[in-house]
């Protein structure tokens, strides 16, 4: 019984670490997406300032608007993954606490 409880605690710890790693990856991906969007925005702003033709401005605006919409969808997806991973960590923490507190 002790070895089963120890094994269950080890399993819970491994799963919790995997969930934490997933959260970290999701957060890093979200931060990268935001940095990329900011870099594109700055690049677009420089290009707009250097360009004097209205047609080019309008075309670039449409491209950036489309890219922003894509990034917002990606951000929402990453947020959902993050929420899911955090829920998983919460459940694993509960399970681990239960296994540690359980009478032996």
N, C-alpha and C positions, 0 to 999 in steps of 0.2 A: 504494500500500500504506500509505503514511504517512497519507494522508487517510482511508482506511478505518479505520485504527487509531484515529485522532483522533475520527472519527465514532462509532466503537464506544465509546470512552471517554466521549464526550459523552452518548451514549444511556444508558450505565450510570450516569453521574452523575445524569441526569434521573430514571431509574427509582428510584435510591437515594433521591433527595430526595422523590419521591412516596411511597415506602414509609415514610420517616421521618415525613412529614406524616400518613400513615394511623395510625402508632403514636401520634403526638401526639394525634390526634383520639380514638382509642380510650381513651387514658389520661385525657383530659379528660372523656369521656363516663362513664367508670367513676368518676372523682372526683365528678362531678355527681350520679350515681346514689347514691353514698354520702352526699353532703351532703343530698340530698333525703330519704333514708331517715332520717338523723339528725334533720332538721327535723321530719319526720312523727312520729318517736318522741317528740321533745320536746313537740310539739303534743298528741299523744295522752296523754302523761303529765300535762300541765297539765289537759286535759279530764277525765282520770280523777280527778285530785285535786279538781277543782271539783264533780264529779258524785258524788252519794251513792247513786244507785240501782244495785243489782247488775245489773239487766238491761242497762242502758246500758254498764256495764263489760264485761260478757260480749260484747255485740254489737261493741263497739269492739275488744276483744281479737281476736275472730275476723277482723274487717276488717284489723287490723294484721298478724295472722299470715298472712293471705292475701297482703297487700301485700309482706311480707317474703319470702315464697316466690317471688313474681314478681320481686322485686329480685335475689334470689340466682340465679335462672335468667338474668336479664339480665346479672348480673355474670359468670357463667360464660361466657356468650356473648362478652362483651367481652374476657375473659381469653383466650379462644381466638383472637379476632381479633388481639389483641396478640401472642400467641405466633406466629401465622401471619405477621404483619407483620415481627416480629423475625427469623423464619427467612428471609423474603424479603430483608431487609437483609443478613443474613449471606451469602446466596448472591450478592447483587449486589456485596458487598464482595470476595468471592472472585473473581468475574468481573472486576471492575475491576482487582484486583491482577494477575490473569493477563494482562489486556490491557496493563497498564503494564510488566510484566516480560517479556513475549513478545519474542523477538529480532526485530529489524526489518531 
